Amino acid sequence: MNQHAKRRYQAGITAEAERAERLRPKEPKLPTAPLATPQEGTLTYEITEEEAGQRLDRALAARAETESLALSRTRIRALIEEGQVRVAGKSISDAGTKVKAGQIIEIDVPAAAPAEPQAENIPLDVVFEDEHLIIINKPAGLVVHPASGHETGTLVNALIAHCGDSLSGIGGVRRPGIVHRIDKDTSGLLVVAKTDAAHQGLSNLFADHGRTLSLTRAYRAFVWGRMDRRAGHINAPIARHPHNREKMAVSHHESAREAITHWDAQEIFGTGPGAVTLVGCELETGRTHQIRVHMAHIGHPLLADAVYGAGFKTKAAHLGEATKAVLAKLGSRQALHAARLGFEHPVTGEELMFESPLPADLTALIEALRADCAP
């Protein structure tokens, strides 16, 4: 860690003050009506004097919000472009059309289109499921969303098969709504929307990062070295790496986005160059690879992280024999697990909290570290 990074790191607030701030009760929220996914059919509105002069898409999005319907402005624009919106009986394709008082607006809400990715019968560890959302305990090695090089065998393919007709359509397509992701080689808890209403509510929740709304995301990570404090936080913006587009990096470029990680040292194993710390991390923001980038930034990359901890491979030689054997089995699976996920249900308002114990491979790692450190 360079001197600039070290000064930023050491300038963090004390562990006690930080914990107190994180535990400080949030301002109470005004109750809001739960969103509802609009049913297939036609919605009819009459433009009021107050709405006159507004853009068509803006007026309809505001009306949907007033009526607690899960019709985002983006979704409404798509329906307009598809010819599904009529003004005074005439189809309109321009979302910027100004509306007039007394005009009757009709929106045809079509049935959800079939899912585009193929359904695949992949076993899932379902922690919770209702008609609106599903919580999955994702294993390491499972890609969340189809992409180039991973068109099949993903969590989305598995969810389409598992949920079937209970998917009511996200943005007009019968598919699961991914509002946050965890890396392929990270294990743990992930929430996915099954309806437009849940998708819109969860999207707002994760965009807020738990600052004013109810959201908890806690991870457990095994990192190289002994932490020199009991707890702290890392406030360092993250952007795409300037030379390697597959990596992220701490950056002060104008494209960098705020990134804040709170951490606490839960258990320390060994001394010297082979020391390892089990760290708990809570996210205040949700950037790609955030924990991996931040821990590497302060000089404590994750064990088995070939992308951000490549320079620490030689440290494995200082580990005990049991730990070496387990670490070799991890391969490129970074030692990171999404252990706790809590939030307010976007439709029912129920407070939900889920916990996932360390999976077998990371349980074996902690047992090996303890065994090698035993007197």
RAZI-V355259 format. One record per residue. SS is DSSP state (A for helix, B for strand, O for the rest). Layout:
BEGIN
ss
SS
SS
END
This chain:
BEGIN
ss
O
O
A
A
A
A
A
A
A
A
O
O
O
O
A
A
A
A
A
A
A
A
A
O
O
O
O
O
O
O
O
O
O
O
O
B
O
O
O
O
B
B
B
B
B
B
O
O
O
O
O
O
O
O
B
A
A
A
A
A
A
A
A
A
A
A
O
O
B
O
O
O
A
A
A
A
A
A
A
A
A
O
O
O
B
B
B
O
O
B
B
O
O
O
O
O
O
B
O
O
O
O
O
B
B
B
B
B
B
O
O
O
B
O
O
O
O
O
O
O
O
O
O
O
O
B
B
B
B
O
O
O
B
B
B
B
B
B
O
O
O
O
O
O
O
O
B
O
O
B
O
O
O
O
A
A
A
A
A
A
A
A
A
A
A
A
O
O
B
B
O
O
B
O
O
O
B
B
O
O
O
O
O
O
O
O
B
B
B
B
B
B
B
O
B
A
A
A
A
A
A
A
A
A
A
A
A
A
O
O
O
O
O
O
B
B
B
B
B
B
B
B
B
B
O
O
O
O
O
O
B
B
B
B
B
O
O
B
B
B
O
O
O
O
O
O
O
B
B
B
O
O
O
O
O
O
B
O
O
B
B
B
B
B
B
B
B
B
B
O
O
A
A
A
O
B
B
B
B
B
B
B
B
O
O
O
O
O
O
A
A
A
A
A
A
A
A
O
O
O
O
B
O
O
O
O
O
O
O
A
A
A
A
A
A
A
A
A
O
O
A
A
A
A
A
A
A
A
A
A
O
O
O
O
O
B
B
B
B
B
B
B
B
B
O
O
O
O
O
O
B
B
B
B
B
O
O
O
O
A
A
A
A
A
A
A
A
A
A
A
A
A
A
O
O
END
